[in-house]
Amino acid sequence: MSSSESQKDIKKALRVVLDEDATNAFFKMTEEMKLNNPCIKVSPSAFVSFLVRDFSETYFKKDIEIFISEFFDSKKYYNEQMKRVSSKENFESVMKNTLSTLKKIHSKRRRKEDPTRAGLPGSGKHLG
């Protein structure tokens, strides 16, 4: 088998290991589906495949900045920017632009509401 054929086989199937929170969410969602309809039969692989396919088709383009922010490698970006430094004068300008860009990218992260702050100023939700 050629290397291009083996690469095609690898792209057909991908093994994914979920962290504890994602695993718990999977079981919670499948149990809720079973409460709504006891004739549900779903494997973790089929479930995750559906989620990835559906998300890709429905939401990915809209949320791409969130993904970029979540998986952005700040250290790699920093190192790439440092390669652009050609003089002492240039250093401050490059660093300033680098920090500004890092802040913009990280500002796109999806923030989860802290339930202990619900209704407090700055939480976005007000009691009453």
C-alpha positions as CSV (number, residue, x, y, z in Angstrom):
1,M,0.0,0.0,0.0
2,S,1.4,3.4,-0.9
3,S,1.7,6.2,1.6
4,S,-1.0,8.2,-0.2
5,E,-3.4,5.2,0.1
6,S,-2.6,4.9,3.8
7,Q,-3.2,8.6,4.3
8,K,-6.6,8.3,2.7
9,D,-7.4,5.4,5.1
10,I,-6.4,7.6,8.1
11,K,-8.7,10.3,6.9
12,K,-11.7,7.9,6.8
13,A,-11.6,7.2,10.5
14,L,-10.3,9.2,13.5
15,R,-10.2,8.0,17.1
16,V,-11.1,10.7,19.5
17,V,-10.7,10.6,23.3
18,L,-13.0,12.9,25.2
19,D,-12.0,14.6,28.4
20,E,-14.1,13.9,31.6
21,D,-16.4,16.9,31.1
22,A,-17.2,16.0,27.5
23,T,-17.7,12.4,28.5
24,N,-20.2,13.4,31.2
25,A,-22.0,15.7,28.7
26,F,-22.3,12.8,26.2
27,F,-23.9,10.6,28.8
28,K,-26.2,13.4,30.0
29,M,-27.3,14.2,26.5
30,T,-27.9,10.5,25.6
31,E,-29.9,9.9,28.8
32,E,-32.0,13.0,28.1
33,M,-32.7,11.7,24.6
34,K,-33.7,8.3,26.1
35,L,-36.1,10.0,28.5
36,N,-37.8,11.7,25.5
37,N,-37.8,8.5,23.5
38,P,-36.7,5.2,25.0
39,C,-36.0,3.7,21.5
40,I,-32.7,5.6,21.2
41,K,-29.6,3.6,20.4
42,V,-26.5,5.6,19.9
43,S,-22.8,4.8,20.0
44,P,-20.3,7.4,21.2
45,S,-18.6,7.3,17.7
46,A,-21.8,7.8,15.8
47,F,-22.9,10.6,18.2
48,V,-19.6,12.5,17.9
49,S,-19.5,12.0,14.1
50,F,-23.0,13.5,13.9
51,L,-22.0,16.5,16.1
52,V,-18.9,17.3,14.1
53,R,-20.6,16.9,10.8
54,D,-23.6,19.0,11.9
55,F,-21.5,21.7,13.5
56,S,-19.3,21.9,10.5
57,E,-22.2,22.4,8.1
58,T,-24.2,24.7,10.4
59,Y,-22.0,26.7,12.7
60,F,-18.3,26.4,11.9
61,K,-18.0,29.4,9.5
62,K,-19.9,31.6,11.9
63,D,-17.8,30.6,14.9
64,I,-14.4,30.2,13.2
65,E,-13.0,33.1,15.3
66,I,-13.9,31.3,18.5
67,F,-12.1,28.1,17.2
68,I,-9.0,30.1,16.2
69,S,-8.9,31.7,19.6
70,E,-9.4,28.4,21.5
71,F,-6.6,26.6,19.6
72,F,-4.3,29.6,18.9
73,D,-0.6,28.9,19.8
74,S,0.5,32.2,21.3
75,K,4.1,31.0,21.8
76,K,4.4,30.0,18.1
77,Y,2.9,33.3,17.0
78,Y,5.3,35.2,19.3
79,N,8.3,33.3,17.9
80,E,7.2,34.0,14.3
81,Q,6.9,37.7,15.1
82,M,10.3,37.8,16.8
83,K,11.8,36.6,13.5
84,R,10.6,39.9,12.1
85,V,12.6,42.0,14.5
86,S,15.5,43.5,12.6
87,S,16.7,46.2,14.9
88,K,16.3,47.6,18.4
89,E,13.9,50.3,17.1
90,N,11.8,47.7,15.3
91,F,11.6,45.5,18.5
92,E,9.2,47.8,20.4
93,S,6.9,48.2,17.4
94,V,6.8,44.5,16.7
95,M,6.1,43.7,20.3
96,K,3.4,46.3,20.6
97,N,1.7,44.9,17.4
98,T,2.1,41.3,18.6
99,L,0.5,42.0,22.0
100,S,-2.3,43.9,20.3
101,T,-3.0,41.0,18.0
102,L,-2.8,38.4,20.8
103,K,-5.4,40.4,22.8
104,K,-7.8,40.6,19.8
105,I,-7.5,36.9,19.1
106,H,-8.0,35.9,22.7
107,S,-11.0,38.2,23.1
108,K,-12.9,36.0,20.7
109,R,-13.0,33.1,23.2
110,R,-16.4,31.9,24.2
111,R,-17.0,32.8,27.8
112,K,-19.1,30.6,30.1
113,E,-21.2,32.4,32.7
114,D,-20.1,32.0,36.3
115,P,-23.3,30.8,38.1
116,T,-22.0,32.4,41.3
117,R,-22.1,35.8,39.6
118,A,-25.6,35.6,38.1
119,G,-27.4,38.8,38.7
120,L,-24.3,40.7,39.8
121,P,-23.1,43.9,38.0
122,G,-21.0,43.0,35.0
123,S,-22.6,39.5,34.7
124,G,-24.9,40.5,31.9
125,K,-28.0,39.3,33.8
126,H,-29.8,41.3,36.4
127,L,-32.1,40.0,39.1
128,G,-35.5,41.5,39.6
